[in-house]
Each structure stands twice: as structure tokens, then as C-alpha cells.
Amino acid sequence: MKIAYPKYALLTIMLSISILFAACSVTNHTAQQNSASQFTISPKVININQIFTIKVPGVHPSSLSIRDPMGIWYVVHDSREKVFILPKDEYVKARRIDISPTKLMGINWTDGKKTEGLVFRLPGEYLIYMADNLETEPDNTFHFMGKVFLK
């Protein structure tokens, strides 16, 4: 097969490689830092009065939300929503976050209306979701997730 425009083929290859390297350098986190083994929740089964702990690596997602057993999402740490489980500078440095189910408040949106409420209200499974972008699919953002069950 003869290439009609060999100088353009080389240019196209070089441009493709440059775009690939540029795309790889945009991310703030390496694959190793996004290891599920560095994100833990303990204990996994709790009573309403029992504090549980989320352990995270040194570099972790910037926001935290929790989905209750009814499927309602509560944002508990997000600078865009102006809700903070810890002061911003402490959250960035945190390696562990202790959660008290009787006290944890979060923001949820119901029928376009922003409301604040207690997150742990019902027994059942809660999904703990940390992500740089809470409003996109997990595959498209740096994230960790795990579950805790409230008896």
C-alpha cells in the first residue's frame, strides 16, 4: 500500500501522540491513588448511636455524598453546595473521617428544592460516595465508594 501523503501521515501520528500525552497529564490523580484498598469504612454494620470511620489515602476526592436506603442522595461535603463535614483545609489533609449517624446533616434536592436534613434516618444500606465530581458517572471522575449498614 502506498501512502499518498507520507509527510501528513507522520504529522498525524505525531499529533495523535501529543494529544494522548496532553490528555494523560490533565488528571490530578494516578491510578495507584485510586485504589479501593486505600478506602475503608469500619465498622460496616452500625447502630444509630455508633460512630463509624471512613479511612482515605492522602490524595482523595474533594466531595462526599451518601445515598440512603430509599435512594435519596445527601451531599455532606462539597464546596459548590457550600456544605462541609470538616473545614476545607482539614478535609483535604484528612486520612480519616469519623461519622456520627445521629448528628450528620446533609443537603438533598427534592422536586428542585434544596433541603437540609438528617442523613441517617432509616435502617438499611447506605452508599458512601466520595468523588471529585458528584454529578457525573463514577467512571468519569476520581472516586471511592463503599457501604455501611444501619441496624
C-alpha positions as CSV (number, residue, x, y, z in Angstrom):
1,M,0.0,0.0,0.0
2,K,1.4,3.4,-1.0
3,I,0.7,6.4,1.2
4,A,-0.4,9.3,-0.9
5,Y,0.8,12.0,1.5
6,P,3.7,10.5,3.7
7,K,4.6,13.8,5.3
8,Y,1.0,14.2,6.5
9,A,0.9,10.6,7.9
10,L,3.9,11.3,10.1
11,L,2.3,14.6,11.2
12,T,-0.9,12.9,12.0
13,I,0.9,10.3,14.1
14,M,2.9,12.9,16.0
15,L,-0.3,15.0,16.6
16,S,-2.1,11.9,17.9
17,I,0.7,11.1,20.3
18,S,0.8,14.7,21.6
19,I,-2.9,14.7,22.2
20,L,-2.6,11.4,24.1
21,F,0.2,12.8,26.4
22,A,-1.7,16.0,26.9
23,A,-4.8,14.1,28.0
24,C,-2.9,11.9,30.4
25,S,-1.3,15.0,32.0
26,V,-4.6,16.6,32.8
27,T,-5.6,14.2,35.5
28,N,-4.7,15.2,39.1
29,H,-4.6,11.6,40.3
30,T,-2.7,8.4,39.4
31,A,-4.3,5.0,39.1
32,Q,-2.5,3.9,42.1
33,Q,-4.0,6.6,44.2
34,N,-7.5,5.5,43.1
35,S,-7.0,2.1,44.8
36,A,-10.1,0.7,46.6
37,S,-7.8,-0.9,49.2
38,Q,-6.8,2.6,50.4
39,F,-10.5,3.5,51.1
40,T,-12.1,1.7,54.0
41,I,-15.3,2.0,56.1
42,S,-15.4,0.5,59.6
43,P,-17.4,-0.9,61.1
44,K,-19.6,-2.0,58.2
45,V,-22.6,-2.6,60.4
46,I,-23.6,0.1,62.9
47,N,-26.3,1.1,65.4
48,I,-27.7,4.6,65.2
49,N,-25.5,5.7,68.2
50,Q,-22.3,4.2,66.8
51,I,-19.7,6.3,65.1
52,F,-18.1,4.8,62.0
53,T,-14.9,5.8,60.3
54,I,-14.0,6.4,56.7
55,K,-10.3,6.0,56.0
56,V,-8.9,7.6,52.9
57,P,-5.5,7.9,51.2
58,G,-3.5,11.2,51.3
59,V,-5.0,12.2,48.0
60,H,-8.7,11.7,48.0
61,P,-11.8,13.0,46.2
62,S,-12.9,16.6,47.1
63,S,-16.6,15.8,47.8
64,L,-18.7,13.4,49.8
65,S,-22.3,12.3,49.5
66,I,-24.4,9.5,51.0
67,R,-27.3,7.6,49.4
68,D,-29.9,6.4,52.0
69,P,-31.9,3.1,51.7
70,M,-34.7,5.0,49.9
71,G,-32.3,6.2,47.2
72,I,-32.2,9.8,48.4
73,W,-28.7,11.4,48.0
74,Y,-27.4,13.7,50.7
75,V,-24.4,15.9,49.9
76,V,-22.3,16.2,53.1
77,H,-19.1,17.8,51.8
78,D,-19.0,19.9,48.7
79,S,-17.6,23.4,48.2
80,R,-20.1,24.1,45.3
81,E,-23.0,23.3,47.6
82,K,-21.3,25.1,50.5
83,V,-21.8,22.2,52.8
84,F,-18.8,20.9,54.9
85,I,-18.4,17.9,57.1
86,L,-15.0,19.4,58.1
87,P,-13.4,22.7,57.4
88,K,-12.0,22.7,53.8
89,D,-8.3,22.7,54.7
90,E,-8.8,19.8,57.2
91,Y,-10.8,17.8,54.7
92,V,-8.1,18.0,52.1
93,K,-5.5,16.7,54.7
94,A,-7.8,14.2,56.3
95,R,-6.8,10.5,56.4
96,R,-9.9,9.6,58.3
97,I,-13.4,11.0,58.7
98,D,-15.5,10.0,61.8
99,I,-19.2,10.0,61.2
100,S,-21.8,10.2,63.9
101,P,-25.1,9.0,62.4
102,T,-27.2,10.8,65.0
103,K,-25.7,14.2,64.0
104,L,-24.8,14.0,60.3
105,M,-26.7,16.5,58.3
106,G,-26.7,16.8,54.5
107,I,-28.2,18.7,51.6
108,N,-30.6,17.0,49.2
109,W,-32.6,18.2,46.3
110,T,-36.3,17.2,46.1
111,D,-38.5,18.5,43.2
112,G,-36.0,21.2,42.5
113,K,-36.0,22.4,46.1
114,K,-32.8,22.4,48.3
115,T,-33.4,21.0,51.8
116,E,-31.2,20.1,54.7
117,G,-31.9,17.1,56.8
118,L,-30.5,14.3,58.9
119,V,-28.9,11.7,56.7
120,F,-29.2,8.5,58.8
121,R,-33.0,8.3,59.4
122,L,-33.9,4.7,58.4
123,P,-32.4,1.3,59.0
124,G,-30.8,-0.2,55.9
125,E,-27.9,0.1,53.5
126,Y,-26.2,3.4,52.9
127,L,-23.8,4.1,50.0
128,I,-20.8,6.3,50.9
129,Y,-19.6,8.0,47.7
130,M,-16.5,10.3,47.5
131,A,-15.8,11.9,44.2
132,D,-14.3,15.0,42.6
133,N,-17.5,15.5,40.7
134,L,-20.7,14.2,42.4
135,E,-22.8,15.0,39.3
136,T,-21.1,12.6,36.8
137,E,-20.8,8.9,36.4
138,P,-18.2,7.2,38.6
139,D,-16.2,6.1,35.5
140,N,-15.7,9.8,34.6
141,T,-14.3,11.1,37.9
142,F,-11.8,10.2,40.6
143,H,-13.9,8.4,43.2
144,F,-14.2,5.9,46.0
145,M,-17.4,4.2,47.3
146,G,-18.4,1.8,50.0
147,K,-21.4,0.7,52.1
148,V,-22.4,0.8,55.7
149,F,-25.5,-0.9,57.1
150,L,-27.6,0.8,59.8
151,K,-29.4,-1.7,62.1
